[in-house]
């Protein structure tokens, strides 16, 4: 795998160099502005930093699996500790442990304190916390060999269980994931809640690796049957949407024992030797392959546009008809005028877009406001859980979860509402991108004679589109999901979860309150209905307070600070991004079109001899441009070969019913 990684590093640099050369040549040839997504993808590939999420239901053995791979018990695995935090494990020469806060600041901590901070969302907060107190994740730097350089593992809170908030904390990191390790165990086949969660993951990445833990606790036929059923369900439910539906067995306990006892028989029994090459191949794909493929697809499309534009220029130069050249110049000017009339500051389509985005914002605000209103859906759901409690123990369980459930349900509602608004905003912007492309895009005509065939092949896009399709990037519109111009990065998508994260601390149920309610009925298993009713009334009052704080967090204007609520800020940002995209594109496309019209005017004044000389220069540019496209094809072939080599390193698990060694 080290050889593969070295080849991938070289190829990554080769793709970056080729794209930089293509962009430099495009600027030299005055081919207009490249799409924003091309620059965003280039920056992402250049960063060479990747994140792999480890997710799964609670008590599936996620942290134990990572500890076993590390060879040390570093991540908390105590079942009595309610882990509500993400641990980010990265490869480093020396061990180090830090809290990373939402404002980017950090605080070094001791390894022994990881369980303590792992059960917190906010550090050292009294009252409403600031961004410098809200923990984004706990960073664990360790000298682990299984991780490729630049790849970090994010161990997330368990799904399911008593605390819905944990799943919502995990949800916020899905848009940032390059790939996902999905952890199942051998006690039962995958359940519907896990399948629904996997559906969400596939909206961000198709790179999913399935493992099945704890097989050593069951007889061979039992765990093998569970694995066979898991693979069957995954194939039936998702088909080719999953790149690989295989499930790899692993015993973290036996793998750990192989390290502590120094006995390789434990490693063999753990199935680590079968899993290791497959996991390395998977992590290898996460470390650059997909991003390189994305960038090559975009570069290929931009290259094809440049070919058509240069061919059109050549035709106007060699045409014997002055009328045709004049007609093309008028056509280009008409395209520009039509585009500006539609999308300029007072254009009809721009006005309709503004109104559409404002409607989305108004609707989104109304929906979250209604959900959080007094007597609204959130409060009703929580109050109904109190009504349904038919014993002191059941009421205590409800009271313990009120703050967590309120936060989780508010976050889920916000994620759904804001995510829907974002998707609808992309749909509203799609016509803008199409019209912008049509302004300067030449017709697809016959290729110029005497030029080498090919260039960058559209086959790259056809072959890889379905393989790397990701919600982060919309190939149909050319929009990057984290921000249309790339300046916002992943900000808006992260905000779907992060905007409500600060809500957790001020909502946290006071220990005194829970103790007071429990004291009313504690020690009396035959508590009468009046006692239970009185306790329910206390819990109901607490629900009202929690819901009020939730509304304030999302909606309340801070008069002292002069700031709007997070929801207002989010939708204001959405409107601003949409408006900025329109303004930038109209300005850029108008400038590109004016430059092309000016070029045509200069060519109209050329003598016949000078025109022929210019035509020859354009022909040479076309040849150089197409040669650059052939370079993209060669890189694509190398990337394809690397993909096959990585896949060839995998060995499938034994078939169902086999007796694995």
N, C-alpha and C positions, 0 to 999 in steps of 0.2 A: 504493500500500500504506500510505502514511502516513495517508491518510484512513481506511482500514480499521482501522488500529491505533488511531487516535483514537476511532473508533466503538466498538471493542472495549474500550478503557479506560473509556469512558463507560458501556458496557453492564455491564462488570464492577462498577463502582461502583453501578450501578442494581440489579443482582442482590443485592449485599451490603446495600444500603439496604432492598430489599424483604424480604429474609430477616430482617434485624434488626427491621423493623416487624412482620413476622409473629410472630416470637418474643416481642416486647414485647406484642403483642395477646394472644397465647396465655397469657402470664403474667397479664395483666390479667383475662382471662376464666377463669382457673384451669382450663386445658385439660390440665394434667398436664405431665410432663417430656418434652421433645422427645428424639428418638433421639440417642445420642452421635455417630453418624456425621454428623449434620447440623452439629454444632459443629465436628467435625474438618474436614469439607469447607469450611465457612465460613472457618476459619483458613487452609487451604491457598489458597483463592482470594484471601484478603486479603493473604497473603504476597507474591503476584505474583512469585514466583521459580520458574523452570522449568529443567529440565535435558534436553538433547538429546544422546543418546549417538551417537557415530560408531563403527560396528563393522564388522568384515570380516576376512577371512583376511589373514595376514601378506603384506606386499608388494603389497597391492591399491592403495595410494596414498592412504590415509586422511589422513595428516599432510600430504602434498603438496596434497591437495584443500583442506584448511583453510588452509594457507599461501597458496594461490592466491586464496582468497576474501578473506583478510586483506590480501593485496598485499605481504606480506613473508615471508621464510623465517625463521620464528620456531621452529616445532616441529621437533625433530630428524627428519631423514629418512635419515640415513646408514645404509646397509644393514649396516654392520659394527657398529653400536651395537644391542645387544639391549634395546630399549625395554620396560621392565617396569612402567611407571608411567602413570597417567592424567594428562592435561593438561586443565585446566578453563579454557576461553577465554571471557572475559566482555567486554562492551562497557564502556569507560571513557574518560574524557577524556584521561588520561595513561597511558603505558605503566608497568607495574609487574609484578614477578615475585616469587612467594612459594612457599615450601613450606608446605603445610597439613598438620598432624599430626593423629593420631587423637584427641588430647585437645582439639582445637580451637585449639591454639596455632599460631603462624606464625613464619616466618623469611624475611626478604627475601633474595633472591639476585640475582645478575647474569644477564642474558640469555645470556651466553656459557657459563654453567654449566648451562643446561637439559639438554644432552645427558648431562652427568655424572649429575645427579640423576635424569634419566629412566631410567637403567639401574639405579637403586637402589630398594629397598623400604624400607630403614632408613637414616637419616642419623646419622653419628657414634655408632655403637653398638659397644660392646665387651662381649661377653657377651649375656645375654638383654635385649632392648630393652624400654623402657617405651613407653607410649602417646605420650609426648612426643617419641619418636624414630621412630615408625612413620609413614611418609609416607602420607597419605590420597590427596593428589593435588598436582600442581604448578599453581598459579594463574597465569594469563597474562591481564593486563588490557591491552587494546589498543583504540584508537578505531576499531572496525569498524562499518561502516554496515549490513552485511547482517543483523546480529543485532537483533531487537526488544529494547527495554528489559526487563530481568529474565530474559532467556533466556541460558543458558550452554551452550556446546558442550563435551562431554567426549570428548576423543580417547583411545581406549582401546588397550591393547596388541593386537597382531594375534593372531587365532585361528590354530590349526594351528602349523606350523613345528616346531622342535625342542623348544620349552619349553611343556609343557602348563600350567605355572603361569600363563602370561600369560592364557590363556582363563579361568582361575578368578578371576584378579584382575578381569577384565572382568565376569564373572558377578555379582559382588557388587553392581555398580551397576545391574543391570537393574531390580530392584524400585523404584529411585528415579527411573527414567526416565519423563519425560512423553511422549517420542517418540524415535524412533531413525532415524538415517540409515544405511542398510545399503549398504556399498561393495562392488561387484563390479568386475571388470575385463574387458577385451575379449579376453583370451587363451583363455577357455573359458567354457561356461555354468556356472551355479551348481551346486555339488556337494552330495552328501548331507550332509556335515558342516555345511555352511552352512545347509541346510534344517532340520537338527535344531536348530541354534542359533537359527534364526528361530522355530522352534516354541516355544522357551523364551521368546523375546522377546514373542511374542503372548500369553503368559500374563500379561504385565504391561501391555502397551499394544498397541493396533491401529494406532497412528499410526506408520507406517513409510514412509520415503521411500527409493527405490532409485536409486542412481547407478551408472554404468558408466564407469570411467576408462580412460585409455590407448588410446582408439580411434585416435589419430593414429599409432600404431605398426603399424596393420593396414590392409589394403585395405578399401574401403567395404563390399563384399559380405560380407567376413569378419566385421567387427565388428557390422554390422547383423544378420547371421545369428545371432550370439551373443546380441544383445539380444532378437531375436524369440524365440529359444529360452528365454531367461531369463523373459520375460513369460509364455510358454506354460506353463513349469514352475510358476511362481508361481501362476497361475490354477488349474491342475490340482490342485496340492497343497493350496492353502489356500482357494480359492474366495472367498466373500464375507467370510471372516475377515480378509482384507486389505482395508482401505478403498480402496487404490489399488495395483494391481500393475504400474503403468507403470515403466519403467526409463529414466532420463534420462542420455544420454551427455555426457561432459565430458572435456576434455583439460586437466589442471592445468598441463602444461608450456606449452601455447600461451597459456593464460590468464595465467600468470606472465610470459611473454614480452610480452604486450600491455601490462603494467605497466612492465616494465623498459625496453622499447623505445619505449613511448608510441605504439604502432601499433594502431589499433582493428581492423585486418584480422586480427590474431592473436586478438582477442577473438571476432570473428565466427566464425573457423575453430574456436575452442575449444568452440563450442555454448553458451557461457555466456549468451548473450542468450535462448536458448530455456529454459535451466534456471533462470535467475534469478527470473522471476516465479513459477514453480512452487515453487521453494525458499522464496521469501518467503511464499507462501500457506501452505506447510507449517509454517513457523516461526510464522506468525501463528496458526494453529490450536493450536500448542503453547503459545502465550502467552496462555492464559486461556480459550479457547473450551471445551475439554473440561471443565475444572474448573467453569466456569459452568454447563454442562449437567448435570454431576453434582449440583451444589448445587440446581439447579432441580428435578430429579427428586425428590430427597429432600424438598425443601420442598413439592412437589406432593403427595407421599404423606402428609406430616404435615398438610397442609391438608385433605386428604380425611378424615383421622381426626377433625380438629376439626369439620368439617361434620356428621359423623355424631353426634358427642358433643353438639353444640349442638342438633341436631334431636331427639335423645333427651330432652334436658333440657326442650325446649319441649313435647314430648308429655306428659311427666309433669306439667307445670304445667297444661295445658289439659284433661287427662283428667278426666272427671266421676267416675271410679271411684277411691275411696280404696283399695279392695282392690288395684287394679292398681299404684298407687303404692307401697303396702306390699310387694307382691310383688316389684317391681323393686328395692326397697331390700334385701329379704332375699336376692334373687338376687345382688346386688352383694357383700353380706357373705359369701355362700357362695363366690363366686369368690375373694375375698381369702383366706378360710380355706383353701380347696383349694390355692391357689397357695403359701401359707406352709407348709402341711402337706407339700407336695411339695418346695419349694425353701428352706424355712427351715433353720436351723442343723442340725436333726436330721431334715430331710425325706428321704424315700426317694430322690427324683430327685437331690437335691443329693449325697447319699451315693454314689449310682451314678456321678454325674459325677466326683466326687473320685477314686473308685476307677478310673474309666476314664482320667482324665488321669494318674494314678499309673502305670497299666499302660503308657500311651504312653511315659512318661518312662523306666520300667524297660526297656521294649523298646528304646527309642532308645539308652539307655546301653549295653545289652548288644550291640546291633548295631555301634556304633562301637568298642566295646571289642574285640569279636571281630575286626573288620576290622584293628585296630591291634595285635593280640596277637602275641606271639612265635610266629613260624611261621604267622601269619594271612595274610589275602589280600594285604595291602599288601606284606609282606616277600616273600611267594611271587612276586608279580608282578615285583618288582625283581630277585629272585634268578634268575628265569627269563630276564630280559633279559640277565643276565650269562652264563648258560649258552648262550644263543643266539649270543653274540658269537663269530665264527669267525676273527677276525683281530685283530691289535693295534689297527688303526685303529677297528674296530667296538667293541672294548672301551673304547678311549679315549672314543669318543662316548657310550657307556653311562655311563662314570664321570663325564663332564662333566655328565650330566643327572640323576644320582641324586637330588641334593637337590631340584632343581626338580620332578622327577617324583614324588618322595615327597610334597612339599608339595601339588602339584596333585591327586594322587589322594586324599590325605587330605581336602583341602578339598572335592573333588567328592563323596566318600562322606558327609562331614558335611553338605553342602548337601542331598543327597538324603534323608538320614535325618531331619534336623531339619525340612526342608520338609514331608516326609510327616507328621511328628508334628504340625506346626502345622495342616495341612489337616484331620487327623483330630480335632484339638482343636476346630476350628471346627464340625465336624459334631456333636461331642458337645454343643456349646453352642447349636446351632440350636433344639432343643426348649425351652430356657430362654427364648429370645427370643420364640418363638411363644406360650408360656404367659404370659409377661409382657405381651404385647400383648393377649391374650384377657381379662386381668383387668379392664381398664377399657374395652376396645373395645366400643362399642355394636353392636347388630345393624344390618345394612344394611337400613333400611326405606324406605318411600316418602318422597320429599321433602315438606317442609311447604308447604302451599298459601300463595300470596301472596308467595313469595320468588322472587328472580331465579334463573333457571336457571344451571347451570354452576358457576362457581367455577374452581378449577384443574382442568384437564382431564387425566384419566389418559392421554390420547393422547400427552402429552409423554413419559411413561415408555415407552409402546409404540413411539413413533417413534425414540427415542434410545437405548434400552437396548442394542440390539445394536451400535449405532454406537460407543458409548463404553465398552462392557463392559471391565472391567479387573480383573486379579487383585488389585489393591490394595484394591478395594472389592467386597464381596459383596452385591449388591442383594437376594438372596433372604433373607439373614439380617439385613442391616443392620449387619454387622460390618466394621470397618476393619482391614485386614490387618496394619497396623503396630502394633496394640495395641487391645484391645477397648474400652477406655475413652478412647482417644485420648491418654492421658498418656504412653504409650511412644513414640508417633509411629511411625517406621519402624524402631525399634530391633531388634525381633526378626528382621525380614526382612533387615536389613543384617547382622545377626549370622550369618546363614547363611554368608556369606563372610568377614566381618571377624574372626570368632572364631579363625580359623586363620591369619590374615595374619601375626601376630607370629612364627609358626613359621618363617618364611623365613630370618631372619637367623641364629638358632642352628643351623639345618640347613645353612647355606651350606658347600659343600665347600671345605676349605682348599686353597689353591693348592699348598702344599707336598705334600699328599697326592697330588693329581693328577700333579704333576711326578714324584713318587717312583715311582708306578705306571708312568708312561710311560717313565721312565728304564730300567726293566727290559727293555723291548722296543724302545725307540727306536733308530733307525738300523740295525736288523737286520730287513730285510724277510723274511728266511727264519727268523725266530725259531722255535725248535723248540717242540714241544707242551708241554714241561716249563716253559719260560719263560712261555708263555701261561697255563698252568695256575696257576703261582705268582702271576701278576698277577691272575688271576681271584679267587684266594683273598684277596688284599689288598682287592680291590674288594668282595668278599662281606662281609668284616669291616666295611668302611665302611658297607655297607647295613645291617648289624645295628645299628651305632651310630646311623645316621640314623633308623631305625625306632624305636629306643629313645627318642631325643629327641622324636620325633613323639608317641609314646604319652605321654611325660611332659607335653608341652605341652597335650594335650587332657584328660588324666585325672588328673595328679598333684596331690595336695593340697599346698599350700604351708603347712607347719607354722609356719614363722617368721612369715609374714604373717597366718596364721590364716584363709586363704581356701581354698575348694574349687577344683577344676579348672574350666576353661571349660565343659566339657560339663555337669557338675553344676550350675554356675551357670545355664546356659541353661535346663535343664529345671526347676530351682527357680523361675525367673522365669516359665516357662510355667504351672506350677501356681499360682503366686501371682496371675497375671493372670486365670486362669479363676476362682479363688476370689473375687478382688475383683469380678469381673463379676457373679457370683451374689449376693454380699453387697450390692453397690450396687443391683442391679435389685430384689431382694426388699425392700430398705429403701425405695427410691423408689416402687415400685408399691404397697406397703402404705400409704405416706403419701398417694399420689394417691387410692387407693381410700377411705381414711378421710376425706379431704377431701370426696369426692363423697357418701359416706354422710352426713356431717355436713350437707352442703348439703341433701340430701333430708329430713333430720330437721327442719331449719329451715323448709323449705317446707311440711312437714306441719302446722306450727303457724300458718301464715299464714291470714288470713281470705280469704274468696272474692274480695273486692275487691283485697286485696294480692296474691293469687295471679295475678289477671288483669294487674295492673300489672307483676309480675315476668315474666310470660309475654311481655308486650310488650317489656320490656327485653331478654329473651333473643332475641326476634325481631329486634330492631334489631342486636343483636350478630351474629346470623346473617347479616344483610344486609351488615354491615361486613366480616365474615369472608369472605363470598363475593366481595365486591368486591376484597378483597386477593388472592383466588385469581384473579380476572380480571386483576389486575396481573401475576401470575406468567405467565399465558397470553400477555399482551402482550410480556413480556420474552422468552418462548420464541419468539414469532414474530420478534422482532428478531434473536434469536440465530440462528434458522434463516435469515433473510435474509442475515446476515453470512456464514454458512457458504456459502451459495450465491454470494455476491459474491466470496468468497475463491477458491472453486472456479472461478468464471468467469474469474478472472485467469490461470488456468493454460491453457497451450496444449499439447496432447499432442505427443509427439515424432513425427517423420515416420513413416508406416506402414512395416512391413518391406518392403524392396525399393525404397523410394523413394530418390531422389538428393537428400539434404538440402543446403540451401544452405550 
